[in-house]
Amino acid sequence: MSHTPYGYVIRDGAAYIDEEKAKRVRKLFDGYISGLALQPAAEKAGLYLFHGSVGRMLRNKRYLGDGYYPPIIDIETFNKAEEIRISRAASLGRIKELDAPPKPKGTVSFTMPKVPVKYSDPFRQAEYAYSMIETEEVRDE
């Protein structure tokens, strides 16, 4: 069972907006966009959370609405908050998403001919199949 995001209530199997909590969510986004840090923006909205929880709230796309949850905030607000969050984290060197993934150094490729079944024991057959692997060096230039 998944967690119901703050600002919603589930009744009879459907998600509805809890207006009192939704006001706090909107105020959180507005406070963060206006320049407050994570915890001060949350406190101004009446939410007393750790900064990690506030960050997860700001990244929660369910607040935009989907097939189950109705929208609490608009896409422009969400995107602006995300842009600010990434900018602040990047300036502090605290974001892993911005790092380019390392390029694989695949300098060797493997080829293997069709391997006939020679053994009824699967472990011996696997050992035989692995012995059939041929290597071919490929240079990236």
C-alpha positions in Angstrom: 0.0 0.0 0.0 1.4 3.4 -0.9 1.5 6.6 1.1 -1.2 9.2 0.4 0.5 12.5 -0.3 0.0 15.4 2.1 -3.0 17.5 0.9 -5.1 14.6 -0.2 -7.6 12.3 1.6 -8.9 9.0 0.3 -12.7 8.3 0.6 -14.5 5.4 -1.0 -11.4 4.5 -3.0 -11.1 7.9 -4.6 -8.6 10.8 -3.9 -10.0 14.2 -2.9 -8.2 17.4 -2.0 -8.1 18.3 1.7 -8.5 22.0 1.2 -6.9 23.0 4.5 -3.8 20.9 3.8 -3.8 21.9 0.1 -3.5 25.6 1.2 -0.4 24.7 3.1 1.1 22.8 0.1 0.4 25.9 -2.2 1.9 28.2 0.5 5.0 25.9 0.7 5.5 26.2 -3.1 4.9 30.0 -3.0 7.3 30.5 -0.1 10.0 28.5 -1.7 9.7 30.3 -5.0 9.8 33.6 -3.2 13.3 32.8 -2.0 12.9 31.0 1.4 14.9 27.9 2.1 13.2 24.5 2.4 12.5 24.5 6.2 11.6 28.2 6.5 9.2 27.9 3.6 7.6 24.8 5.2 7.4 26.6 8.6 5.8 29.6 7.0 3.2 27.2 5.5 2.6 25.7 8.9 4.5 22.5 8.1 7.2 21.4 10.6 9.2 18.9 8.6 12.8 18.0 8.0 14.4 19.5 4.8 14.5 16.2 3.1 10.7 15.7 3.5 10.1 19.3 2.2 12.3 18.5 -0.8 10.3 15.4 -1.6 7.1 17.4 -1.4 8.5 19.9 -3.9 9.4 17.1 -6.3 6.1 15.2 -5.9 4.4 15.3 -9.4 1.2 14.0 -7.9 0.4 17.6 -6.9 0.1 18.4 -10.6 -2.8 15.8 -10.8 -2.8 12.5 -12.5 -5.4 9.8 -13.3 -6.1 9.4 -9.6 -5.1 12.5 -7.7 -6.7 15.9 -8.6 -4.3 18.8 -9.1 -3.3 21.1 -6.2 -0.8 23.2 -8.0 -0.3 24.2 -11.6 2.6 23.1 -13.9 4.2 26.6 -14.0 4.5 26.7 -10.2 5.9 23.2 -10.0 8.4 23.8 -12.8 9.5 27.1 -11.2 10.1 25.5 -7.8 12.0 22.6 -9.5 14.1 25.1 -11.4 15.0 27.0 -8.2 15.7 23.7 -6.3 18.1 22.4 -8.9 19.8 25.8 -9.3 20.3 26.1 -5.5 21.5 22.5 -5.2 23.9 22.9 -8.1 25.4 26.1 -6.7 26.1 24.2 -3.5 27.4 21.1 -5.3 24.7 19.0 -3.7 22.9 17.4 -6.6 23.7 14.0 -8.1 21.2 14.3 -11.0 23.3 17.0 -12.6 26.4 14.8 -12.9 26.7 13.2 -16.3 26.8 9.4 -16.0 30.2 8.0 -16.7 30.6 6.8 -20.2 31.2 3.1 -20.4 34.7 2.2 -21.6 33.5 -0.8 -23.7 36.8 -1.5 -25.4 36.2 -5.2 -25.8 33.2 -6.9 -27.4 32.4 -10.6 -27.2 31.3 -13.0 -30.0 30.1 -16.5 -29.5 29.1 -19.1 -32.1 26.0 -21.2 -31.8 26.6 -23.6 -28.9 25.4 -27.2 -29.4 23.9 -29.0 -26.4 26.6 -31.4 -25.3 25.9 -32.0 -21.6 22.7 -32.9 -19.7 24.1 -31.3 -16.6 23.3 -27.5 -16.9 26.4 -26.4 -15.0 28.7 -28.4 -17.3 26.8 -27.1 -20.4 27.2 -23.5 -19.1 30.9 -24.1 -18.5 31.2 -25.4 -22.1 29.2 -22.5 -23.5 31.4 -20.0 -21.7 34.5 -21.7 -23.1 33.2 -21.0 -26.6 33.2 -17.2 -26.1 35.6 -15.4 -28.5 36.9 -12.0 -27.8 37.4 -9.2 -30.2 39.1 -6.0 -29.3 37.4 -2.7 -30.4 39.2 0.6 -30.0 37.3 3.8 -29.3 39.0 6.6 -31.2 
